């Protein structure tokens, strides 16, 4: 089968290879991958900048994929060939609170990922793709989608009428916008691009802030809430945007720390030091149960993930380069 391997740090070491097609072991199925999506994590891993434990090298990259079951191993009763499935980010985190053991095997990092024609996966770490979603759309859900869902709903307890601040228009933040609007919340979206902000408005954003023209976007967010502050911020920027995110929040508001787009992870202690009773959660994706809940909500609300661009398998490196450019709105997908 065709696959990609990252043999050493550096995107130049991402190469197409031939590998033996995997077989399904006990409790596993083999999936014919039809689409895989990229996350900022994948660019960090390729360039040796991720910093979450040792990588498995050579590594088949990418955590997020969807496809069809083609082989079922012993002891598997839930799936049969032809089932359309999407894989969970963490192989062994099926349900319940996280711990080191559950989060030890992360696809495309500590274990091989999905940028291959076939993958063998744990059968109970798969979720059925809703009939209304394409493989490309389903492949965007496991990391960015689940991160947004856990941030707002699982830990955030999002309620109708609350206000959510979505920072930027990358994969997580566009899911934040879509999930928040589906729950009846108000959304303030930020970007340095008026074109992207117009797209956010078409998706339902109630207010937008161009942070290039308004660098004090935290003050503007408070103005848009009549001085009260927003109820939720999903902080994807990291340490450099943390202080403004905190200032944009109301007293007792909810801060979900998920990203490091500015180069350094935000420190929860720095936010807690404000002493304003903020609820602070550090989010690292989620479980198969969280993915199941998200898929159910996507089906129930009729949400269609936003795909900026789809690349062919031979163009995988170009997909990484498009991600690094920061010009995308929503998700970037590779068709396998």
C-alpha positions in Angstrom: 0.0 0.0 0.0 1.0 3.6 -0.4 1.8 5.6 2.7 3.8 8.6 3.9 6.6 8.4 6.4 8.3 11.1 8.4 11.8 9.6 8.9 13.5 12.6 10.6 12.5 16.0 11.8 11.9 18.4 8.9 9.1 18.5 6.4 11.7 17.7 3.7 11.8 14.2 5.3 8.2 13.5 4.6 8.3 10.9 1.8 6.0 8.6 0.0 6.7 4.9 0.7 5.4 1.4 0.0 4.4 -0.5 3.1 2.8 -3.9 3.7 -1.0 -3.7 4.0 -1.9 -4.3 7.7 -3.9 -7.2 9.0 -6.6 -7.0 11.6 -5.6 -8.4 14.9 -8.0 -9.4 17.7 -10.2 -6.5 18.6 -9.1 -4.5 15.5 -10.4 -3.6 12.1 -8.6 -2.6 8.9 -9.9 0.7 7.4 -9.4 1.8 3.8 -8.6 5.5 4.5 -10.5 7.8 2.1 -9.6 11.2 3.6 -7.3 12.7 6.3 -7.2 16.2 7.7 -4.3 18.3 9.0 -4.0 20.1 12.4 -1.3 22.5 13.5 0.0 19.7 15.7 1.0 17.9 12.5 3.1 20.7 11.3 4.8 21.0 14.7 5.5 17.2 14.7 7.0 17.3 11.2 9.3 20.1 12.3 10.3 18.7 15.6 8.6 21.3 17.7 5.7 19.5 19.3 7.2 18.6 22.7 4.6 16.1 23.9 6.6 13.0 24.5 8.8 10.9 22.2 7.8 10.4 18.6 7.7 7.0 16.9 10.1 7.3 14.0 9.7 6.5 11.2 6.2 7.8 11.6 3.1 7.7 9.5 1.7 11.2 10.2 -1.8 12.7 10.8 -4.2 11.8 13.5 -7.5 12.5 11.7 -8.9 10.1 9.2 -12.1 8.5 7.9 -12.8 5.6 5.6 -14.4 2.2 5.1 -13.9 -1.0 7.1 -12.5 -3.7 4.8 -11.4 -6.4 7.3 -12.6 -7.4 10.8 -10.5 -9.1 13.4 -11.4 -11.8 15.9 -13.7 -10.6 18.8 -15.1 -7.7 16.8 -18.9 -7.7 16.5 -19.8 -4.1 16.0 -18.3 -3.5 12.6 -18.6 -5.3 9.3 -16.9 -4.6 5.9 -18.3 -1.5 4.2 -19.0 0.5 7.4 -18.1 4.1 7.2 -16.0 5.1 10.2 -13.9 7.9 11.7 -11.0 7.2 14.0 -10.5 8.6 17.5 -7.4 10.7 18.1 -6.3 8.6 21.1 -6.3 4.9 20.5 -6.9 3.9 24.2 -9.0 6.7 25.6 -12.5 5.3 25.1 -14.4 7.0 27.9 -14.0 8.6 31.4 -11.5 11.2 32.6 -8.0 11.3 31.0 -4.9 9.8 32.4 -1.4 9.2 31.1 -2.1 5.6 30.1 -5.2 6.6 28.1 -3.3 9.4 26.3 -0.1 7.5 25.7 -1.1 6.3 22.1 -1.9 9.3 20.0 -2.3 8.7 16.3 0.3 10.4 14.1 2.6 11.0 17.1 3.4 8.3 19.6 1.9 5.7 17.2 1.4 5.6 13.4 -1.3 7.8 12.0 -3.6 7.8 9.0 -1.8 9.2 6.0 -1.8 5.8 4.4 -4.2 3.8 2.2 -4.9 1.2 4.9 -4.7 1.4 8.7 -5.4 -1.2 11.5 -7.3 0.4 14.3 -8.8 -0.6 17.6 -12.4 -1.4 16.9 -13.9 0.4 19.9 -12.0 3.6 19.1 -14.1 4.2 15.9 -17.3 6.1 15.4 -19.8 5.7 12.5 -19.8 8.5 10.0 -23.3 10.1 9.7 -25.0 9.5 6.4 -25.0 13.3 5.7 -21.2 13.7 5.9 -18.6 13.0 3.3 -15.4 11.2 4.2 -13.6 14.5 3.8 -15.9 16.2 6.3 -15.8 13.4 8.7 -12.0 13.4 8.7 -12.0 16.9 10.2 -13.7 15.9 13.4 -11.3 13.9 15.7 -8.9 16.6 16.8 -10.2 20.1 16.0 -13.9 19.2 16.3 -13.5 17.2 19.5 -11.3 19.9 21.0 -14.0 22.6 20.3 -16.7 20.3 21.6 -15.0 19.4 24.8 -14.0 23.1 25.4 -17.5 24.4 25.0 -19.9 21.6 25.9 -18.2 18.9 27.9 -16.2 21.2 30.2 -17.7 24.6 29.4 -21.4 23.7 29.9 -22.3 26.1 27.1 -25.8 27.5 27.4 -28.1 29.3 24.9 -27.7 33.1 25.2 -24.0 33.0 26.4 -21.3 34.7 24.4 -18.3 32.9 23.0 -15.1 34.5 21.8 -13.5 32.5 18.9 -9.9 33.5 18.2 -9.0 33.3 14.6 -10.6 31.2 11.9 -8.5 28.0 11.9 -9.9 24.5 12.3 -10.7 24.7 16.1 -12.1 28.2 16.0 -14.4 27.6 13.1 -15.8 24.5 14.9 -16.2 26.7 18.0 -18.3 29.1 15.9 -20.4 26.4 14.5 -21.0 24.5 17.8 -21.7 27.7 19.7 -24.3 28.9 17.1 -26.0 25.4 17.1 -26.4 25.8 20.9 -28.0 29.3 20.6 -25.0 31.2 21.8 -23.7 34.6 20.5 -20.2 34.5 18.9 -17.5 37.1 18.4 -15.0 36.0 15.8 -11.5 37.6 15.3 -9.2 37.6 12.3 -6.7 39.9 10.6 -8.6 39.3 7.3 -11.8 41.1 6.5 -12.5 38.3 3.9 -12.3 35.7 6.6 -14.5 37.8 8.9 -17.1 38.0 6.2 -17.0 34.2 5.9 -17.4 34.0 9.7 -20.5 36.2 9.5 -22.0 33.9 6.8 -21.6 31.1 9.3 -23.5 33.0 11.9 -20.9 35.1 13.8 -22.8 37.9 15.6 -19.8 40.3 15.8 -16.3 40.3 14.3 -13.1 42.0 15.2 -10.2 42.6 12.9 -7.3 42.4 15.3 -4.9 44.0 12.9 -6.9 47.2 13.0 -8.0 46.8 16.6 -5.0 45.3 18.5 -6.9 45.7 21.8 -9.4 43.1 20.8 -10.0 42.2 24.4 -11.3 45.7 25.1 -13.5 45.6 22.0 -15.0 42.2 23.1 -16.0 43.8 26.4 -17.5 46.7 24.6 -19.6 44.3 22.5 -20.9 42.7 25.8 -21.7 46.2 27.3 -18.7 45.9 29.6 -19.6 42.6 31.1 -17.1 40.4 29.2 -17.6 37.1 27.3 -18.7 33.9 28.9 -16.3 31.5 27.1 -12.9 31.9 25.4 -11.3 29.0 23.5 -7.7 30.0 23.7 -5.9 28.7 20.7 -3.1 31.3 20.5 -1.0 30.3 23.6 1.1 32.4 25.9 1.2 35.6 23.8 -2.6 35.9 23.6 -3.5 34.6 27.0 -3.6 38.0 28.9 -6.0 39.5 26.4 -8.2 36.4 26.5 -8.4 36.7 30.3 -9.3 40.4 30.1 -12.0 39.7 27.6 -13.7 37.2 30.0 -16.4 38.2 32.6 -15.7 37.4 36.2 -16.3 33.7 36.7 -16.1 33.1 32.9 -14.7 29.9 31.3 -11.3 29.7 29.7 -10.4 26.6 27.7 -6.6 26.4 27.0 -6.1 24.4 23.8 -3.4 25.8 21.5 0.0 27.3 20.9 -0.3 29.1 17.6 1.9 31.9 18.8 4.7 29.4 19.6 4.3 28.8 23.4 1.6 27.1 25.4 -0.4 29.2 27.8 0.2 28.6 31.5 -3.0 28.0 33.5 -1.4 29.4 36.6 -1.0 32.8 34.8 -4.7 32.9 34.1 -5.7 31.8 37.7 -3.5 34.5 39.1 -6.0 37.1 38.0 -8.1 36.1 41.0 -11.4 36.6 39.2 -12.9 33.2 39.8 -12.3 32.0 36.3 -13.0 28.4 35.4 -9.9 27.2 33.6 -9.5 23.9 31.7 -6.5 22.6 29.8 -7.9 20.6 26.9 -6.0 18.0 25.0 -8.5 16.6 22.5 -10.8 14.0 24.0 -12.1 10.4 24.2 -14.0 8.2 21.8 -17.1 9.0 23.9 -16.5 12.7 23.2 -16.1 12.0 19.5 -19.4 10.1 19.6 -21.2 13.0 21.2 -19.8 15.4 18.7 -20.8 13.2 15.7 -24.3 12.9 17.2 -24.5 16.7 17.5 -23.2 17.2 14.0 -25.9 14.9 12.7 -28.6 16.4 14.9 -27.8 20.1 14.1 -27.0 19.5 10.5 -23.4 20.9 10.9 -21.1 20.6 7.9 -17.4 21.1 8.7 -15.8 23.9 6.7 -13.1 22.6 4.4 -10.8 25.3 3.0 -9.1 23.1 0.5 -8.7 19.4 -0.4 -5.4 18.1 -1.7 -4.7 14.8 -3.5 -2.5 12.2 -1.9 0.5 13.0 -4.0 0.2 16.6 -2.8 0.5 15.9 0.9 3.6 18.1 1.4 1.8 21.0 -0.3 -1.1 20.5 2.2 1.4 21.0 5.1 2.7 24.2 3.4 -0.8 25.6 3.0 -1.4 24.9 6.7 1.8 26.7 7.6 0.8 29.7 5.5 -2.1 30.5 7.8 -4.2 31.5 4.9 -6.8 28.8 5.3 -10.3 29.2 6.8 -11.4 26.0 8.5 -9.8 22.7 7.7 -7.3 21.3 5.2 -7.9 17.8 3.9 -5.9 15.2 1.9 -7.9 12.8 -0.2 -6.4 9.3 0.0 
